């Protein structure tokens, strides 16, 4: 799916992590959402109605890929 120029309208209670999971299938892409939407980066939880730009993220995996190729976890996530 090509996400160039796509916008996602947040619902109340959503977070960058939950939007990444919904739109990209993996919450680890929250960092890319943050970089694409710096004006919203101070929000831990959305009120609803915020419009987030969705950057195009191309990920190709083959069997045996290791986790080093996955995006870094969002900085506020604990391991």
C-alpha positions as CSV (number, residue, x, y, z in Angstrom):
1,X,0.0,0.0,0.0
2,X,1.3,3.4,-0.9
3,X,0.7,5.9,1.9
4,X,2.1,9.1,0.2
5,X,-0.2,12.0,1.0
6,X,-2.4,9.9,3.2
7,X,-3.9,11.5,6.4
8,X,-5.3,9.6,9.4
9,X,-7.9,11.3,11.6
10,X,-7.3,10.2,15.2
11,X,-10.1,9.1,17.6
12,X,-10.0,10.1,21.2
13,X,-7.7,7.8,23.2
14,X,-5.5,6.8,20.4
15,X,-1.7,7.1,20.6
16,X,1.1,7.1,18.1
17,X,1.6,3.4,18.9
18,X,-2.0,2.5,18.3
19,X,-2.1,4.4,15.0
20,X,1.1,2.7,13.8
21,X,-0.4,-0.7,14.7
22,X,-3.6,0.1,12.8
23,X,-2.0,1.7,9.7
24,X,1.3,-0.3,9.4
25,X,0.5,-3.5,11.3
26,X,3.3,-2.8,13.8
27,X,3.5,-0.4,16.7
28,X,7.3,-0.1,16.2
29,X,6.6,2.4,13.4
30,X,5.4,5.0,15.9
31,X,8.8,6.7,15.7
32,X,8.3,7.3,12.0
33,X,4.8,8.8,12.7
34,X,6.4,11.1,15.3
35,X,9.0,12.3,12.8
36,X,6.3,13.0,10.2
37,X,4.1,14.9,12.7
38,X,6.4,16.9,15.0
39,X,3.6,19.4,15.8
40,X,1.8,16.6,17.6
41,X,4.8,15.1,19.3
42,X,3.9,16.6,22.7
43,X,0.7,14.4,22.9
44,X,0.8,11.1,24.6
45,X,-2.9,10.5,23.9
46,X,-5.0,12.1,21.2
47,X,-8.1,14.1,22.0
48,X,-9.7,13.1,18.7
49,X,-9.8,14.9,15.4
50,X,-6.0,15.3,15.0
51,X,-4.9,14.8,11.4
52,X,-1.7,12.8,11.2
53,X,0.4,12.6,8.0
54,X,1.2,9.0,7.2
55,X,4.7,8.6,5.8
56,X,5.4,6.0,3.1
57,X,7.2,3.1,4.7
58,X,8.4,0.3,2.6
59,X,9.3,-2.9,4.4
60,X,10.2,-6.1,2.8
61,X,11.0,-9.2,4.8
62,X,12.1,-12.6,3.8
63,X,12.1,-15.6,6.0
64,X,15.1,-15.5,8.3
65,X,15.3,-11.7,8.6
66,X,16.5,-10.8,12.0
67,X,15.1,-8.2,14.3
68,X,18.0,-5.8,13.7
69,X,16.2,-4.7,10.5
70,X,13.0,-3.7,12.3
71,X,12.5,-0.1,13.2
72,X,13.7,1.0,16.7
73,X,11.0,1.0,19.4
74,X,9.4,4.3,20.3
75,X,11.6,6.1,22.8
76,X,8.9,6.1,25.5
77,X,8.5,2.3,25.4
78,X,10.2,0.3,28.0
79,X,11.7,-3.1,27.2
